[in-house]
């Protein structure tokens, strides 16, 4: 089968059966792209994910007309696949159930009037308020713990997986991700936590900081530097007056950072820069590196970007970390880093900020921070040489994904 081959009835039936099975116990609408990726993997089809997404869009629009599917299953499919409902079918639903739609005419709440009937709610799912409150508190507690131990931000999907693992929650990933996004926006309101803790929690969760929150933080005599995406990049204390040139960016060398922290630790605090004595030596005596250590460096590069486009790649790397380990020669490590830098600088352009790209300066900073304990001097010189030309340039997230994919092929083959 080729990706451009026309859909047969059998193909259509296979896709519908997959969706019916996925929606059998649905409590929260699916991420359609992730659903298509799962179908592609389980079915073995050669069709692209984009092709499958288009097909689901066409298929879901006809669900209410299918005579071989009962009404309850139709509702679950319509809800799970985020299907817009037309007025005619909505009138039919209203005969037996109360329904609330969003602006896209998608179901956000459905409740049959008969006792024990189907209930769907995008906001609360099957949880009562007491259970929801407990889960939110558990999420905040885990986030507080991670803010102490983590050096870099954690993606939403990685946090949710850690949450499920630590609490044993049986709630669906999509439902927890939705709740986590709401919880993140409440961090600053947690007045029982000190300001430093709240800022660190907002940093590792990549919470967007509104102008109002930023102003409130400044009132506590703490200044935070916000990146172009509205997320915290660094913070320092204003309790003593210092000239602006004394506030060093994250791209300083480890030697400079250690000296600054030693000389004036009370007046400046760089966010998440590990001390020299806390850094594990990355290279072995034979100038090789453990595969696990290098994969963790890659995670430290893509994690802070917090992009949905990198979620699958991040999961693949995390899986590789847990499954195998061997030493990689320095030559391969060097070539891998050089390729990442090449992709970043080659495809960076002057463009308007958007969710599909990130600042080249920000990306170079992340790469330097993730690799600052390595002794690959030539790479560091090359990287720093690109900072001046990186101003106002942005790199597409998909190019970063291609670069990391290429590196994975080099180290995992």
C-alpha positions as a printed Julia matrix, in Angstrom:
413×3 Matrix{Float64}:
   0.0    0.0    0.0
   1.29   3.47  -0.83
   0.53   6.59   1.15
  -1.45   8.05  -1.81
  -3.62   4.99  -2.46
  -7.38   5.6   -2.3
  -9.22   4.47   0.81
 -11.18   1.24   0.46
 -14.2    0.23   2.53
 -11.95  -2.18   4.38
  -9.47   0.6    5.24
 -12.3    2.8    6.43
 -13.79   0.0    8.5
 -10.43  -0.73  10.16
 -10.0    2.93  11.13
 -13.55   3.18  12.51
 -13.16  -0.03  14.53
  -9.93   1.35  16.03
 -11.66   4.6   17.0
 -14.66   2.75  18.46
 -12.35   0.65  20.63
 -10.36   3.7   21.8
 -13.56   5.56  22.68
 -15.21   2.66  24.5
 -14.22   4.04  27.93
 -13.45   7.61  26.89
 -13.46  10.29  29.58
 -11.54  13.03  27.78
 -11.21  14.01  24.08
  -8.17  12.57  22.29
  -5.23  14.36  20.75
  -6.03  13.46  17.13
  -2.42  13.45  15.96
  -1.35  11.11  18.76
  -4.34   8.9   17.98
  -3.25   8.72  14.33
   0.33   7.91  15.34
  -0.95   5.03  17.48
  -3.14   3.74  14.63
  -0.21   3.91  12.22
   1.97   1.93  14.64
  -0.61  -0.75  15.49
  -2.04  -1.22  11.99
   1.26  -1.14  10.11
  -0.18   1.19   7.46
   2.23   3.1    5.2
   0.01   6.16   5.17
   1.39   9.32   6.74
   0.06  10.67  10.03
  -1.15  13.74   8.15
  -3.1   11.53   5.75
  -4.69   9.69   8.69
  -5.61  12.99  10.36
  -7.39  14.12   7.19
  -9.22  10.81   6.99
 -10.4   10.99  10.59
 -11.71  14.51   9.93
 -13.78  13.14   7.03
 -14.85  10.01   8.9
 -15.94  11.71  12.13
 -18.2   14.1   10.17
 -20.3   11.11   9.07
 -20.47   9.27  12.39
 -24.01  10.43  13.22
 -25.25   9.0    9.91
 -23.91   5.48  10.48
 -26.65   2.91  10.94
 -24.36   0.15  12.24
 -23.37   2.1   15.39
 -25.67   2.59  18.4
 -26.39   6.06  19.77
 -24.2    5.78  22.89
 -21.2    4.72  20.81
 -21.86   7.58  18.39
 -21.83  10.07  21.25
 -18.57   8.64  22.61
 -16.96   8.86  19.17
 -18.21  12.39  18.6
 -16.92  13.46  22.02
 -13.6   11.6   21.84
 -12.79  12.73  18.28
 -13.82  16.35  18.92
 -16.48  16.21  16.22
 -18.49  19.4   15.5
 -22.24  18.67  15.7
 -24.75  20.05  13.2
 -28.09  21.53  14.35
 -30.18  18.63  13.06
 -28.32  15.97  15.03
 -28.14  18.25  18.08
 -31.96  18.38  18.15
 -32.02  14.58  18.13
 -29.59  14.41  21.07
 -31.59  16.96  23.05
 -34.55  14.56  23.14
 -32.81  12.33  25.71
 -29.85  14.27  27.09
 -28.55  17.64  28.26
 -25.67  18.85  26.1
 -23.24  21.78  26.25
 -21.13  22.68  23.2
 -18.11  24.94  22.84
 -17.65  27.61  20.16
 -16.64  24.91  17.67
 -19.87  23.0   18.3
 -17.93  20.2   20.0
 -19.34  18.43  23.07
 -17.83  19.59  26.36
 -20.59  18.16  28.55
 -23.14  15.42  27.91
 -25.55  13.8   30.36
 -28.42  11.46  29.6
 -31.56  12.15  31.6
 -32.26   8.51  32.42
 -30.79   7.16  35.65
 -27.39   5.59  35.11
 -27.13   7.09  31.62
 -23.94   8.18  29.87
 -22.09  11.15  31.38
 -19.21  12.97  29.71
 -17.58  16.16  30.97
 -14.42  17.66  29.52
 -13.89  19.78  32.65
 -14.44  17.34  35.48
 -14.57  13.93  33.84
 -15.83  11.31  36.32
 -14.26  12.94  39.39
 -16.13  14.63  42.17
 -14.82  18.0   43.46
 -13.14  16.4   46.48
 -11.19  13.96  44.29
 -10.23  16.72  41.83
  -8.93  18.9   44.67
  -6.84  16.02  46.04
  -5.35  15.33  42.59
  -4.51  19.01  42.07
  -2.77  19.14  45.45
  -0.8   15.99  44.58
   0.31  17.57  41.29
   1.48  20.73  43.07
   3.33  18.65  45.67
   5.15  16.64  42.97
   5.98  19.84  41.08
   7.4   21.36  44.28
   9.59  18.27  44.8
  10.83  18.33  41.2
  11.64  22.04  41.45
  14.26  21.14  44.07
  15.9   18.25  42.21
  15.6   19.17  38.51
  18.03  21.41  36.65
  15.9   21.87  33.54
  12.19  22.2   32.69
  10.1   19.07  32.33
   7.62  18.59  29.48
   3.93  18.24  30.27
   3.77  14.61  29.12
   6.86  13.64  31.16
   5.38  15.26  34.26
   2.06  13.47  33.78
   3.86  10.13  33.36
   5.81  10.77  36.58
   2.56  11.7   38.3
   0.85   8.47  37.21
   3.89   6.48  38.32
   4.16   8.13  41.73
   0.43   8.17  42.58
  -0.78   5.06  40.75
  -3.49   7.16  39.07
  -5.63   5.29  36.53
  -6.85   8.51  34.91
  -6.2    8.91  31.18
  -3.09  10.81  30.04
  -5.11  13.39  28.09
  -7.3   14.12  31.09
  -4.29  14.56  33.38
  -2.52  16.8   30.83
  -5.58  19.03  30.67
  -5.72  19.24  34.48
  -1.98  19.86  34.74
  -2.25  22.89  32.46
  -4.86  24.34  34.82
  -2.77  23.51  37.89
   0.33  25.21  36.44
  -1.6   28.45  36.07
  -2.42  28.35  39.8
   1.2   28.1   41.01
   1.62  31.79  41.73
  -1.59  31.81  43.77
  -0.15  29.24  46.22
   0.58  31.78  48.93
   1.5   29.03  51.41
   4.72  28.55  49.37
   7.57  31.06  49.52
   8.29  33.17  46.44
  11.51  31.33  45.48
   9.68  28.0   45.48
   6.86  29.34  43.33
   9.3   30.85  40.83
  11.27  27.59  40.62
   8.03  25.65  40.08
   6.99  28.02  37.29
  10.46  27.63  35.77
  10.6   23.82  35.63
   6.97  23.57  34.46
   7.56  26.2   31.73
   4.55  28.15  32.97
   3.83  31.27  30.98
   4.18  34.35  33.2
   1.56  37.04  32.64
   2.38  40.74  32.93
   0.38  40.94  36.17
   2.26  38.04  37.75
   5.56  39.54  36.62
   4.68  42.82  38.34
   3.75  40.98  41.54
   7.09  39.13  41.51
   8.94  42.44  41.19
   7.16  43.7   44.32
   8.95  40.94  46.26
  12.29  42.47  45.24
  13.01  39.58  42.88
  13.64  40.16  39.18
  13.03  37.4   36.63
  14.16  37.39  33.03
  11.39  36.21  30.7
  12.09  34.68  27.27
  10.17  35.49  24.08
   7.63  32.74  24.87
   6.75  34.32  28.22
   8.58  31.72  30.33
  11.16  32.26  33.08
  14.77  32.04  31.87
  16.63  33.27  34.96
  16.11  35.22  38.18
  18.19  37.36  40.53
  17.69  39.19  43.8
  17.51  43.01  43.8
  18.07  43.33  47.54
  21.39  45.09  46.89
  22.05  47.52  44.07
  24.33  46.31  41.29
  25.02  47.54  37.81
  23.34  45.61  35.0
  26.66  44.3   33.7
  27.06  42.34  36.93
  24.05  40.19  36.06
  25.55  37.43  33.95
  23.51  35.38  31.47
  23.27  31.62  31.66
  25.83  31.33  28.86
  28.76  32.13  31.16
  31.38  29.46  31.61
  31.26  27.29  34.72
  34.41  28.96  36.03
  32.88  32.43  35.78
  29.65  31.3   37.38
  31.37  29.63  40.3
  33.52  32.72  40.93
  30.51  35.04  40.83
  28.43  32.91  43.18
  31.34  32.7   45.62
  32.06  36.44  45.61
  28.52  37.76  45.75
  26.12  34.93  46.51
  23.78  37.17  48.49
  23.01  39.62  45.72
  22.6   37.33  42.71
  21.11  33.9   42.16
  21.35  32.21  38.75
  18.49  29.79  38.25
  19.41  26.12  37.93
  23.16  26.29  37.33
  24.79  23.29  39.06
  27.91  23.76  41.12
  31.17  22.2   39.94
  31.31  19.71  42.8
  27.8   18.5   41.96
  28.63  17.74  38.32
  29.33  14.13  37.42
  32.26  13.65  35.05
  30.76  12.85  31.65
  33.78  11.49  29.79
  35.54   8.24  30.7
  39.33   7.89  30.89
  39.42   6.57  27.3
  37.57   9.67  26.01
  34.31   7.82  25.58
  30.91   8.51  27.09
  28.13   6.32  28.41
  25.19   6.15  25.99
  22.81   6.85  28.87
  24.69  10.03  29.8
  24.64  11.28  26.23
  20.94  10.52  25.83
  20.28  12.51  29.01
  22.14  15.44  27.43
  19.75  15.2   24.45
  16.81  15.21  26.89
  18.29  18.32  28.53
  18.29  19.99  25.1
  14.74  19.21  23.99
  13.07  19.3   27.44
  13.27  23.08  28.0
  11.69  23.71  24.57
   8.46  22.15  25.9
   7.05  21.65  22.39
   4.25  19.17  21.51
   6.23  18.4   18.34
   9.01  16.89  20.48
   6.87  14.78  22.84
   7.17  11.54  20.84
  10.92  12.05  20.35
  11.38  12.68  24.07
   9.51   9.46  24.89
  11.72   7.51  22.46
  14.88   8.86  24.09
  13.59   8.13  27.61
  12.82   4.57  26.49
  16.33   4.19  25.03
  17.86   5.42  28.3
  16.14   2.64  30.23
  16.75  -0.16  27.73
  20.45  -0.15  26.82
  23.84   1.28  27.63
  27.32   1.19  26.13
  30.19   3.58  25.63
  30.34   5.93  22.64
  33.66   7.25  21.25
  34.3   10.99  21.63
  34.48  11.29  17.83
  30.82  10.27  17.49
  29.81  12.57  20.35
  31.62  15.47  18.67
  30.06  14.75  15.28
  26.62  14.53  16.9
  26.94  17.9   18.61
  28.35  19.48  15.45
  25.35  18.22  13.48
  22.88  19.67  15.99
  24.64  23.03  15.76
  24.75  22.83  11.95
  21.01  22.19  11.69
  20.23  25.0   14.11
  22.29  27.67  12.37
  21.55  26.56   8.8
  17.77  26.67   9.1
  17.44  29.68  11.42
  15.8   32.72   9.81
  14.51  36.14  10.78
  10.84  35.39  11.39
   7.93  36.38  13.59
   7.57  34.54  16.91
   5.21  31.56  16.75
   4.6   28.24  18.53
   6.25  26.26  15.7
   9.69  27.81  16.24
  12.01  28.96  19.01
  14.65  31.69  19.36
  18.03  30.57  18.05
  19.71  32.41  20.93
  17.57  30.47  23.4
  18.39  27.17  21.7
  22.14  27.87  21.69
  21.93  28.73  25.39
  20.13  25.45  26.11
  22.74  23.46  24.16
  25.65  25.19  25.9
  24.08  24.66  29.31
  23.46  20.97  28.58
  27.06  20.4   27.44
  29.03  22.83  29.62
  30.82  20.08  31.6
  32.26  18.52  28.43
  35.76  19.29  27.24
  34.88  19.58  23.55
  36.56  22.99  23.24
  36.22  23.38  19.46
  32.46  22.82  19.69
  32.11  25.49  22.39
  34.11  27.99  20.34
  31.95  27.33  17.29
  28.77  27.58  19.34
  29.71  30.9   20.93
  30.7   32.32  17.55
  27.05  32.0   16.47
  25.61  34.1   19.31
  26.13  37.44  17.58
  24.43  36.36  14.35
  21.66  34.62  16.29
  19.97  37.87  17.3
  16.29  37.95  16.22
  16.61  34.61  14.41
  14.31  31.67  15.01
  14.63  27.98  14.21
  11.64  25.74  13.34
  11.0   23.06  15.98
  10.73  20.39  13.27
  14.34  21.13  12.2
  15.48  20.54  15.77
  13.56  17.27  15.71
  15.3   16.23  12.47
  18.69  17.05  13.97
  18.07  14.98  17.13
  16.6   12.14  15.04
  19.78  12.08  12.95
  21.94  12.04  16.08
  19.93   9.13  17.51
  20.57   7.13  14.36
  24.3    7.72  14.82
  24.47   6.64  18.47
  21.87   3.85  18.52
  22.79   1.97  15.35
